């Protein structure tokens, strides 16, 4: 078989390339050819027309929206998340081969063209996984803006001090020989990049739902969210509304005279007018009020209250490792970013640090005490190092599924320690994702890393202690059990 695959993860750094490598190895072992397009942060090399024409099936292993999905409409498709590709690549190859064998063949021997589908993320069963895929697509496009803007602002502060934020616009006064002018330039460029965060988030959430026609309504809705002070929360809502509206409008049966201009004129025009009007007149102000209330509450937190909140959010991040409780804590942190308060930045740092701790702890435990873990768990542990530093909390799931009563309390304790210490050290973070790769954007990075190391050690020690105690109890029970009586011989 000649197979194709696309891999993509929210950060485009770690999972994307790990999944690609796993699929290539699995295909080679099974005796098939595969070409992988990695839609990562380093860009991608699209499939050639010849590769698309010769392919028997395609695997879409992605946690964000796959770009230019219409290219694959004629191919039998297997869809999964990148975690599935990393841990179960052989199974995905088998599914792709089975799908290719079951597909109807046209006269030329290739798979008969399938009806084109709207580009909607299918990362798993149910509406919840779809919404998560859409949101993570938006977040994945926001991260480069956060990274570039944050580093420019940091350089501006480093050159000109914190008073550089009060400097006049560089369009009014700029001296080529003054380091303060250069500091002001860097700071103001970074601030402009940060000003695009909400529109980019909204635009690419909409894009993930309904493709290119939804970009303009999504971006404009995000701009209105900024204008009305609805912040990140407004960007999330406007992106979902814009994508949903365009997705619905794409189902209309347009007259032939309008069919050609629907994607480039009618859909963006109507969508922008409707979403912009809704955001300005209906929901912008209520969302701004919610954001203001959240800001006031966050600003009221200090001292022991903030540390306790960090511990609570840390435990939530570890409780179900990517499930509803984890996502509630993460959503709370991301929503707080729109307030731009110091406490919100503290919370975002604590949440990401706590989410990195479980995979790292289990990777450490399975390395230090290999005998307590199965061969499969040790293999998962080797992958968990990279998953942990990439803020992929789900890397701990295989361990928790195999031994929930020992693993889950252990990782909750360690993540609570990490969250509390991160808050206590005053570490801040403006990026909603990125793991170790956005450390340059973290305030007090040394304290942040100490918090992660401390939580990792706590969780690893507890896992080892509980598993060792369980093994000793098992051994004691076996030794104290009466020996079976010998069977009678005839």
VOMARFI-247449 format. One record per residue (C-alpha): x, y, z. Coordinates in steps of 0.25 Angstrom, whole numbers, plus 5000, padded with zeros to 4 digits. Example, Ala and Ser with C-alpha at 12.3 -4.5 7.8 and 13.67 -1.06 7.14 Angstrom:
REM residues 2
<kelo px="5049" py="4982" pz="5031"/>
<kelo px="5055" py="4996" pz="5029"/>
REM end
This chain:
REM residues 490
<kelo px="5000" py="5000" pz="5000"/>
<kelo px="5004" py="5014" pz="4998"/>
<kelo px="4999" py="5023" pz="5009"/>
<kelo px="4999" py="5037" pz="5013"/>
<kelo px="4999" py="5043" pz="5027"/>
<kelo px="4997" py="5057" pz="5033"/>
<kelo px="5002" py="5060" pz="5047"/>
<kelo px="4999" py="5073" pz="5055"/>
<kelo px="4998" py="5077" pz="5069"/>
<kelo px="4995" py="5090" pz="5076"/>
<kelo px="5009" py="5095" pz="5078"/>
<kelo px="5015" py="5089" pz="5066"/>
<kelo px="5027" py="5085" pz="5073"/>
<kelo px="5028" py="5072" pz="5079"/>
<kelo px="5016" py="5063" pz="5077"/>
<kelo px="5015" py="5066" pz="5062"/>
<kelo px="5029" py="5060" pz="5059"/>
<kelo px="5028" py="5049" pz="5069"/>
<kelo px="5015" py="5044" pz="5062"/>
<kelo px="5021" py="5045" pz="5048"/>
<kelo px="5033" py="5037" pz="5053"/>
<kelo px="5024" py="5026" pz="5059"/>
<kelo px="5016" py="5025" pz="5047"/>
<kelo px="5028" py="5024" pz="5038"/>
<kelo px="5034" py="5013" pz="5046"/>
<kelo px="5021" py="5005" pz="5047"/>
<kelo px="5018" py="5006" pz="5032"/>
<kelo px="5032" py="5001" pz="5029"/>
<kelo px="5031" py="4989" pz="5039"/>
<kelo px="5017" py="4986" pz="5032"/>
<kelo px="5023" py="4986" pz="5018"/>
<kelo px="5016" py="4999" pz="5013"/>
<kelo px="5021" py="5012" pz="5008"/>
<kelo px="5017" py="5025" pz="5015"/>
<kelo px="5019" py="5039" pz="5013"/>
<kelo px="5016" py="5049" pz="5025"/>
<kelo px="5013" py="5063" pz="5024"/>
<kelo px="5016" py="5070" pz="5037"/>
<kelo px="5008" py="5082" pz="5039"/>
<kelo px="5017" py="5088" pz="5050"/>
<kelo px="5023" py="5101" pz="5055"/>
<kelo px="5034" py="5099" pz="5045"/>
<kelo px="5025" py="5099" pz="5033"/>
<kelo px="5021" py="5087" pz="5024"/>
<kelo px="5024" py="5082" pz="5010"/>
<kelo px="5011" py="5078" pz="5004"/>
<kelo px="5008" py="5065" pz="4997"/>
<kelo px="5011" py="5066" pz="4982"/>
<kelo px="5000" py="5063" pz="4972"/>
<kelo px="5007" py="5050" pz="4968"/>
<kelo px="5007" py="5045" pz="4983"/>
<kelo px="4992" py="5049" pz="4985"/>
<kelo px="4988" py="5042" pz="4972"/>
<kelo px="4996" py="5029" pz="4975"/>
<kelo px="4992" py="5028" pz="4990"/>
<kelo px="4982" py="5017" pz="4995"/>
<kelo px="4978" py="5024" pz="5008"/>
<kelo px="4982" py="5035" pz="5017"/>
<kelo px="4983" py="5036" pz="5032"/>
<kelo px="4980" py="5049" pz="5039"/>
<kelo px="4987" py="5049" pz="5053"/>
<kelo px="4984" py="5063" pz="5058"/>
<kelo px="4979" py="5070" pz="5070"/>
<kelo px="4977" py="5083" pz="5062"/>
<kelo px="4970" py="5086" pz="5049"/>
<kelo px="4977" py="5080" pz="5037"/>
<kelo px="4980" py="5090" pz="5026"/>
<kelo px="4975" py="5089" pz="5012"/>
<kelo px="4967" py="5076" pz="5016"/>
<kelo px="4960" py="5076" pz="5002"/>
<kelo px="4972" py="5070" pz="4996"/>
<kelo px="4969" py="5057" pz="5002"/>
<kelo px="4954" py="5056" pz="4999"/>
<kelo px="4956" py="5045" pz="4989"/>
<kelo px="4964" py="5036" pz="4999"/>
<kelo px="4959" py="5027" pz="5010"/>
<kelo px="4962" py="5034" pz="5023"/>
<kelo px="4966" py="5029" pz="5037"/>
<kelo px="4965" py="5040" pz="5047"/>
<kelo px="4972" py="5040" pz="5061"/>
<kelo px="4979" py="5049" pz="5071"/>
<kelo px="4994" py="5050" pz="5071"/>
<kelo px="4995" py="5042" pz="5084"/>
<kelo px="4989" py="5031" pz="5077"/>
<kelo px="4999" py="5032" pz="5066"/>
<kelo px="5010" py="5032" pz="5076"/>
<kelo px="5005" py="5020" pz="5084"/>
<kelo px="4998" py="5012" pz="5074"/>
<kelo px="5003" py="5015" pz="5060"/>
<kelo px="5003" py="5000" pz="5056"/>
<kelo px="4988" py="5000" pz="5059"/>
<kelo px="4986" py="5013" pz="5050"/>
<kelo px="4994" py="5007" pz="5039"/>
<kelo px="4985" py="4994" pz="5039"/>
<kelo px="4972" py="5003" pz="5039"/>
<kelo px="4977" py="5011" pz="5027"/>
<kelo px="4980" py="4998" pz="5020"/>
<kelo px="4967" py="4992" pz="5023"/>
<kelo px="4960" py="5005" pz="5019"/>
<kelo px="4967" py="5005" pz="5006"/>
<kelo px="4964" py="4990" pz="5003"/>
<kelo px="4949" py="4993" pz="5006"/>
<kelo px="4948" py="5006" pz="4998"/>
<kelo px="4941" py="5005" pz="4984"/>
<kelo px="4950" py="5005" pz="4972"/>
<kelo px="4948" py="5014" pz="4960"/>
<kelo px="4951" py="5010" pz="4946"/>
<kelo px="4966" py="5014" pz="4947"/>
<kelo px="4968" py="5006" pz="4960"/>
<kelo px="4968" py="5017" pz="4969"/>
<kelo px="4958" py="5020" pz="4980"/>
<kelo px="4945" py="5026" pz="4975"/>
<kelo px="4944" py="5041" pz="4979"/>
<kelo px="4937" py="5043" pz="4991"/>
<kelo px="4927" py="5054" pz="4994"/>
<kelo px="4935" py="5067" pz="4999"/>
<kelo px="4933" py="5070" pz="5013"/>
<kelo px="4934" py="5082" pz="5021"/>
<kelo px="4947" py="5084" pz="5029"/>
<kelo px="4942" py="5081" pz="5043"/>
<kelo px="4952" py="5075" pz="5053"/>
<kelo px="4948" py="5060" pz="5057"/>
<kelo px="4958" py="5058" pz="5068"/>
<kelo px="4949" py="5048" pz="5075"/>
<kelo px="4935" py="5044" pz="5079"/>
<kelo px="4925" py="5054" pz="5083"/>
<kelo px="4924" py="5069" pz="5082"/>
<kelo px="4933" py="5071" pz="5094"/>
<kelo px="4945" py="5066" pz="5086"/>
<kelo px="4941" py="5074" pz="5074"/>
<kelo px="4940" py="5087" pz="5082"/>
<kelo px="4954" py="5084" pz="5088"/>
<kelo px="4960" py="5082" pz="5074"/>
<kelo px="4955" py="5096" pz="5070"/>
<kelo px="4959" py="5103" pz="5082"/>
<kelo px="4973" py="5097" pz="5081"/>
<kelo px="4974" py="5101" pz="5067"/>
<kelo px="4972" py="5115" pz="5071"/>
<kelo px="4982" py="5114" pz="5082"/>
<kelo px="4993" py="5108" pz="5073"/>
<kelo px="4992" py="5120" pz="5064"/>
<kelo px="4993" py="5130" pz="5076"/>
<kelo px="5006" py="5124" pz="5082"/>
<kelo px="5015" py="5130" pz="5071"/>
<kelo px="5009" py="5144" pz="5074"/>
<kelo px="5011" py="5142" pz="5089"/>
<kelo px="5025" py="5137" pz="5087"/>
<kelo px="5029" py="5148" pz="5078"/>
<kelo px="5022" py="5159" pz="5085"/>
<kelo px="5026" py="5155" pz="5099"/>
<kelo px="5041" py="5154" pz="5095"/>
<kelo px="5040" py="5168" pz="5089"/>
<kelo px="5034" py="5174" pz="5101"/>
<kelo px="5044" py="5167" pz="5110"/>
<kelo px="5055" py="5172" pz="5101"/>
<kelo px="5049" py="5186" pz="5102"/>
<kelo px="5049" py="5185" pz="5117"/>
<kelo px="5063" py="5180" pz="5118"/>
<kelo px="5068" py="5192" pz="5110"/>
<kelo px="5059" py="5203" pz="5115"/>
<kelo px="5054" py="5199" pz="5129"/>
<kelo px="5040" py="5197" pz="5133"/>
<kelo px="5037" py="5212" pz="5130"/>
<kelo px="5039" py="5209" pz="5115"/>
<kelo px="5024" py="5206" pz="5115"/>
<kelo px="5021" py="5221" pz="5116"/>
<kelo px="5030" py="5225" pz="5105"/>
<kelo px="5024" py="5233" pz="5093"/>
<kelo px="5021" py="5226" pz="5080"/>
<kelo px="5033" py="5224" pz="5072"/>
<kelo px="5026" py="5231" pz="5060"/>
<kelo px="5027" py="5244" pz="5068"/>
<kelo px="5041" py="5243" pz="5073"/>
<kelo px="5052" py="5233" pz="5070"/>
<kelo px="5067" py="5235" pz="5071"/>
<kelo px="5076" py="5225" pz="5064"/>
<kelo px="5087" py="5227" pz="5074"/>
<kelo px="5078" py="5226" pz="5087"/>
<kelo px="5076" py="5212" pz="5093"/>
<kelo px="5063" py="5217" pz="5099"/>
<kelo px="5057" py="5219" pz="5086"/>
<kelo px="5061" py="5205" pz="5082"/>
<kelo px="5055" py="5200" pz="5095"/>
<kelo px="5042" py="5208" pz="5092"/>
<kelo px="5042" py="5202" pz="5078"/>
<kelo px="5044" py="5188" pz="5083"/>
<kelo px="5033" py="5190" pz="5094"/>
<kelo px="5023" py="5196" pz="5084"/>
<kelo px="5025" py="5185" pz="5074"/>
<kelo px="5023" py="5175" pz="5084"/>
<kelo px="5010" py="5182" pz="5089"/>
<kelo px="5005" py="5182" pz="5075"/>
<kelo px="5007" py="5167" pz="5074"/>
<kelo px="5000" py="5165" pz="5087"/>
<kelo px="4988" py="5173" pz="5082"/>
<kelo px="4986" py="5163" pz="5071"/>
<kelo px="4984" py="5151" pz="5081"/>
<kelo px="4969" py="5152" pz="5082"/>
<kelo px="4966" py="5154" pz="5067"/>
<kelo px="4976" py="5142" pz="5064"/>
<kelo px="4970" py="5133" pz="5074"/>
<kelo px="4956" py="5136" pz="5069"/>
<kelo px="4959" py="5136" pz="5054"/>
<kelo px="4966" py="5122" pz="5055"/>
<kelo px="4955" py="5116" pz="5064"/>
<kelo px="4945" py="5120" pz="5053"/>
<kelo px="4955" py="5115" pz="5042"/>
<kelo px="4956" py="5101" pz="5049"/>
<kelo px="4941" py="5100" pz="5049"/>
<kelo px="4937" py="5105" pz="5035"/>
<kelo px="4951" py="5107" pz="5027"/>
<kelo px="4955" py="5120" pz="5020"/>
<kelo px="4941" py="5127" pz="5018"/>
<kelo px="4940" py="5128" pz="5033"/>
<kelo px="4954" py="5135" pz="5035"/>
<kelo px="4948" py="5149" pz="5033"/>
<kelo px="4936" py="5148" pz="5042"/>
<kelo px="4945" py="5141" pz="5052"/>
<kelo px="4956" py="5152" pz="5052"/>
<kelo px="4946" py="5164" pz="5052"/>
<kelo px="4938" py="5157" pz="5063"/>
<kelo px="4951" py="5157" pz="5071"/>
<kelo px="4954" py="5171" pz="5068"/>
<kelo px="4941" py="5175" pz="5073"/>
<kelo px="4944" py="5167" pz="5086"/>
<kelo px="4956" py="5176" pz="5088"/>
<kelo px="4948" py="5188" pz="5085"/>
<kelo px="4937" py="5184" pz="5095"/>
<kelo px="4948" py="5180" pz="5106"/>
<kelo px="4942" py="5165" pz="5105"/>
<kelo px="4956" py="5160" pz="5104"/>
<kelo px="4960" py="5145" pz="5102"/>
<kelo px="4946" py="5141" pz="5106"/>
<kelo px="4940" py="5150" pz="5095"/>
<kelo px="4950" py="5144" pz="5085"/>
<kelo px="4946" py="5130" pz="5089"/>
<kelo px="4931" py="5133" pz="5087"/>
<kelo px="4932" py="5141" pz="5075"/>
<kelo px="4941" py="5130" pz="5068"/>
<kelo px="4931" py="5119" pz="5071"/>
<kelo px="4919" py="5127" pz="5067"/>
<kelo px="4926" py="5131" pz="5054"/>
<kelo px="4930" py="5117" pz="5051"/>
<kelo px="4917" py="5112" pz="5054"/>
<kelo px="4910" py="5122" pz="5045"/>
<kelo px="4918" py="5120" pz="5033"/>
<kelo px="4918" py="5105" pz="5035"/>
<kelo px="4902" py="5106" pz="5034"/>
<kelo px="4903" py="5116" pz="5022"/>
<kelo px="4912" py="5107" pz="5014"/>
<kelo px="4900" py="5097" pz="5014"/>
<kelo px="4891" py="5106" pz="5007"/>
<kelo px="4888" py="5103" pz="4992"/>
<kelo px="4892" py="5116" pz="4986"/>
<kelo px="4887" py="5119" pz="4972"/>
<kelo px="4897" py="5116" pz="4961"/>
<kelo px="4900" py="5131" pz="4959"/>
<kelo px="4905" py="5132" pz="4973"/>
<kelo px="4911" py="5119" pz="4975"/>
<kelo px="4925" py="5124" pz="4970"/>
<kelo px="4926" py="5136" pz="4979"/>
<kelo px="4920" py="5130" pz="4992"/>
<kelo px="4933" py="5126" pz="4998"/>
<kelo px="4940" py="5139" pz="4995"/>
<kelo px="4929" py="5150" pz="4996"/>
<kelo px="4915" py="5145" pz="5001"/>
<kelo px="4920" py="5137" pz="5013"/>
<kelo px="4930" py="5146" pz="5018"/>
<kelo px="4921" py="5158" pz="5016"/>
<kelo px="4909" py="5153" pz="5023"/>
<kelo px="4917" py="5146" pz="5034"/>
<kelo px="4925" py="5158" pz="5037"/>
<kelo px="4912" py="5167" pz="5038"/>
<kelo px="4905" py="5157" pz="5046"/>
<kelo px="4916" py="5153" pz="5056"/>
<kelo px="4921" py="5168" pz="5057"/>
<kelo px="4907" py="5173" pz="5060"/>
<kelo px="4904" py="5162" pz="5070"/>
<kelo px="4918" py="5165" pz="5077"/>
<kelo px="4916" py="5180" pz="5077"/>
<kelo px="4901" py="5180" pz="5081"/>
<kelo px="4897" py="5167" pz="5088"/>
<kelo px="4908" py="5160" pz="5096"/>
<kelo px="4921" py="5169" pz="5096"/>
<kelo px="4917" py="5177" pz="5108"/>
<kelo px="4912" py="5165" pz="5116"/>
<kelo px="4925" py="5158" pz="5113"/>
<kelo px="4933" py="5170" pz="5117"/>
<kelo px="4925" py="5171" pz="5130"/>
<kelo px="4929" py="5156" pz="5133"/>
<kelo px="4943" py="5159" pz="5129"/>
<kelo px="4943" py="5171" pz="5139"/>
<kelo px="4937" py="5163" pz="5150"/>
<kelo px="4948" py="5152" pz="5148"/>
<kelo px="4959" py="5163" pz="5148"/>
<kelo px="4954" py="5169" pz="5161"/>
<kelo px="4953" py="5155" pz="5167"/>
<kelo px="4967" py="5151" pz="5162"/>
<kelo px="4973" py="5165" pz="5167"/>
<kelo px="4967" py="5162" pz="5181"/>
<kelo px="4975" py="5149" pz="5182"/>
<kelo px="4988" py="5150" pz="5189"/>
<kelo px="4998" py="5143" pz="5199"/>
<kelo px="4992" py="5130" pz="5204"/>
<kelo px="4980" py="5131" pz="5196"/>
<kelo px="4987" py="5131" pz="5183"/>
<kelo px="4996" py="5119" pz="5188"/>
<kelo px="4984" py="5111" pz="5192"/>
<kelo px="4978" py="5114" pz="5178"/>
<kelo px="4990" py="5110" pz="5171"/>
<kelo px="4990" py="5097" pz="5179"/>
<kelo px="4975" py="5095" pz="5175"/>
<kelo px="4977" py="5097" pz="5161"/>
<kelo px="4989" py="5088" pz="5161"/>
<kelo px="4982" py="5077" pz="5167"/>
<kelo px="4971" py="5079" pz="5156"/>
<kelo px="4981" py="5079" pz="5145"/>
<kelo px="4985" py="5065" pz="5149"/>
<kelo px="4972" py="5059" pz="5154"/>
<kelo px="4967" py="5054" pz="5140"/>
<kelo px="4979" py="5058" pz="5131"/>
<kelo px="4972" py="5065" pz="5120"/>
<kelo px="4958" py="5062" pz="5124"/>
<kelo px="4947" py="5072" pz="5128"/>
<kelo px="4953" py="5075" pz="5141"/>
<kelo px="4967" py="5078" pz="5135"/>
<kelo px="4960" py="5086" pz="5124"/>
<kelo px="4952" py="5094" pz="5134"/>
<kelo px="4965" py="5099" pz="5141"/>
<kelo px="4972" py="5101" pz="5128"/>
<kelo px="4960" py="5109" pz="5122"/>
<kelo px="4960" py="5118" pz="5135"/>
<kelo px="4974" py="5121" pz="5133"/>
<kelo px="4973" py="5125" pz="5119"/>
<kelo px="4961" py="5133" pz="5121"/>
<kelo px="4968" py="5141" pz="5132"/>
<kelo px="4979" py="5145" pz="5122"/>
<kelo px="4969" py="5155" pz="5116"/>
<kelo px="4969" py="5162" pz="5129"/>
<kelo px="4984" py="5165" pz="5128"/>
<kelo px="4985" py="5165" pz="5143"/>
<kelo px="4997" py="5161" pz="5150"/>
<kelo px="4989" py="5150" pz="5157"/>
<kelo px="4984" py="5144" pz="5144"/>
<kelo px="4999" py="5143" pz="5139"/>
<kelo px="5002" py="5136" pz="5152"/>
<kelo px="4991" py="5126" pz="5150"/>
<kelo px="4994" py="5123" pz="5136"/>
<kelo px="5008" py="5119" pz="5140"/>
<kelo px="5004" py="5111" pz="5151"/>
<kelo px="4994" py="5103" pz="5142"/>
<kelo px="5004" py="5100" pz="5132"/>
<kelo px="5014" py="5096" pz="5142"/>
<kelo px="5005" py="5087" pz="5149"/>
<kelo px="5000" py="5081" pz="5135"/>
<kelo px="5015" py="5077" pz="5132"/>
<kelo px="5018" py="5070" pz="5145"/>
<kelo px="5010" py="5057" pz="5144"/>
<kelo px="5016" py="5052" pz="5131"/>
<kelo px="5030" py="5056" pz="5136"/>
<kelo px="5028" py="5049" pz="5150"/>
<kelo px="5024" py="5036" pz="5143"/>
<kelo px="5035" py="5037" pz="5133"/>
<kelo px="5044" py="5039" pz="5145"/>
<kelo px="5038" py="5028" pz="5153"/>
<kelo px="5038" py="5018" pz="5142"/>
<kelo px="5053" py="5021" pz="5140"/>
<kelo px="5057" py="5020" pz="5154"/>
<kelo px="5050" py="5008" pz="5158"/>
<kelo px="5048" py="5000" pz="5145"/>
<kelo px="5044" py="4987" pz="5153"/>
<kelo px="5031" py="4994" pz="5158"/>
<kelo px="5026" py="4996" pz="5143"/>
<kelo px="5023" py="4987" pz="5131"/>
<kelo px="5031" py="4988" pz="5119"/>
<kelo px="5019" py="4995" pz="5112"/>
<kelo px="5019" py="5006" pz="5123"/>
<kelo px="5034" py="5007" pz="5122"/>
<kelo px="5033" py="5010" pz="5108"/>
<kelo px="5022" py="5020" pz="5111"/>
<kelo px="5031" py="5026" pz="5121"/>
<kelo px="5042" py="5029" pz="5111"/>
<kelo px="5031" py="5037" pz="5102"/>
<kelo px="5026" py="5044" pz="5115"/>
<kelo px="5039" py="5052" pz="5116"/>
<kelo px="5036" py="5059" pz="5104"/>
<kelo px="5021" py="5060" pz="5106"/>
<kelo px="5023" py="5066" pz="5120"/>
<kelo px="5032" py="5077" pz="5115"/>
<kelo px="5023" py="5080" pz="5104"/>
<kelo px="5011" py="5082" pz="5114"/>
<kelo px="5004" py="5070" pz="5109"/>
<kelo px="4998" py="5065" pz="5122"/>
<kelo px="4991" py="5053" pz="5115"/>
<kelo px="5005" py="5046" pz="5115"/>
<kelo px="5001" py="5041" pz="5129"/>
<kelo px="4988" py="5034" pz="5125"/>
<kelo px="4994" py="5020" pz="5121"/>
<kelo px="5000" py="5019" pz="5135"/>
<kelo px="4987" py="5024" pz="5142"/>
<kelo px="4979" py="5015" pz="5134"/>
<kelo px="4987" py="5003" pz="5139"/>
<kelo px="4988" py="5007" pz="5153"/>
<kelo px="4978" py="5018" pz="5156"/>
<kelo px="4977" py="5017" pz="5172"/>
<kelo px="4992" py="5019" pz="5173"/>
<kelo px="4996" py="5028" pz="5161"/>
<kelo px="4985" py="5038" pz="5162"/>
<kelo px="4986" py="5042" pz="5177"/>
<kelo px="5001" py="5043" pz="5175"/>
<kelo px="5001" py="5052" pz="5163"/>
<kelo px="4990" py="5061" pz="5169"/>
<kelo px="4999" py="5063" pz="5181"/>
<kelo px="5011" py="5067" pz="5172"/>
<kelo px="5003" py="5076" pz="5163"/>
<kelo px="4997" py="5083" pz="5175"/>
<kelo px="5012" py="5085" pz="5181"/>
<kelo px="5016" py="5091" pz="5167"/>
<kelo px="5004" py="5100" pz="5166"/>
<kelo px="5006" py="5105" pz="5180"/>
<kelo px="5021" py="5107" pz="5178"/>
<kelo px="5019" py="5114" pz="5165"/>
<kelo px="5010" py="5124" pz="5171"/>
<kelo px="5018" py="5126" pz="5183"/>
<kelo px="5031" py="5129" pz="5175"/>
<kelo px="5023" py="5139" pz="5167"/>
<kelo px="5025" py="5132" pz="5153"/>
<kelo px="5017" py="5138" pz="5142"/>
<kelo px="5013" py="5134" pz="5128"/>
<kelo px="5006" py="5141" pz="5116"/>
<kelo px="5006" py="5129" pz="5107"/>
<kelo px="4994" py="5119" pz="5108"/>
<kelo px="5002" py="5107" pz="5104"/>
<kelo px="5016" py="5103" pz="5100"/>
<kelo px="5023" py="5096" pz="5112"/>
<kelo px="5038" py="5097" pz="5113"/>
<kelo px="5039" py="5104" pz="5100"/>
<kelo px="5033" py="5117" pz="5105"/>
<kelo px="5042" py="5118" pz="5117"/>
<kelo px="5047" py="5132" pz="5111"/>
<kelo px="5034" py="5137" pz="5113"/>
<kelo px="5033" py="5133" pz="5128"/>
<kelo px="5035" py="5143" pz="5139"/>
<kelo px="5044" py="5137" pz="5150"/>
<kelo px="5048" py="5125" pz="5141"/>
<kelo px="5057" py="5119" pz="5152"/>
<kelo px="5046" py="5118" pz="5162"/>
<kelo px="5037" py="5113" pz="5151"/>
<kelo px="5046" py="5101" pz="5148"/>
<kelo px="5049" py="5099" pz="5163"/>
<kelo px="5034" py="5097" pz="5165"/>
<kelo px="5033" py="5087" pz="5154"/>
<kelo px="5045" py="5079" pz="5159"/>
<kelo px="5039" py="5079" pz="5173"/>
<kelo px="5025" py="5074" pz="5168"/>
<kelo px="5032" py="5064" pz="5159"/>
<kelo px="5040" py="5058" pz="5171"/>
<kelo px="5028" py="5058" pz="5180"/>
<kelo px="5019" py="5050" pz="5170"/>
<kelo px="5030" py="5041" pz="5166"/>
<kelo px="5033" py="5038" pz="5181"/>
<kelo px="5019" py="5035" pz="5184"/>
<kelo px="5017" py="5026" pz="5172"/>
<kelo px="5029" py="5018" pz="5175"/>
<kelo px="5025" py="5017" pz="5190"/>
<kelo px="5011" py="5013" pz="5188"/>
<kelo px="5015" py="5003" pz="5177"/>
<kelo px="5026" py="4997" pz="5185"/>
<kelo px="5016" py="4996" pz="5197"/>
<kelo px="5006" py="4989" pz="5188"/>
<kelo px="5017" py="4979" pz="5183"/>
<kelo px="5021" py="4976" pz="5198"/>
<kelo px="5007" py="4974" pz="5202"/>
<kelo px="5005" py="4964" pz="5190"/>
<kelo px="5017" py="4956" pz="5193"/>
<kelo px="5013" py="4955" pz="5208"/>
<kelo px="4999" py="4950" pz="5204"/>
<kelo px="5005" py="4940" pz="5195"/>
<kelo px="5015" py="4935" pz="5206"/>
<kelo px="5004" py="4934" pz="5217"/>
<kelo px="4994" py="4926" pz="5208"/>
<kelo px="4994" py="4911" pz="5211"/>
<kelo px="5001" py="4902" pz="5202"/>
<kelo px="4991" py="4894" pz="5193"/>
<kelo px="4990" py="4880" pz="5197"/>
<kelo px="4996" py="4870" pz="5187"/>
<kelo px="4986" py="4863" pz="5178"/>
<kelo px="4983" py="4848" pz="5181"/>
<kelo px="4989" py="4838" pz="5172"/>
<kelo px="4981" py="4826" pz="5167"/>
REM end
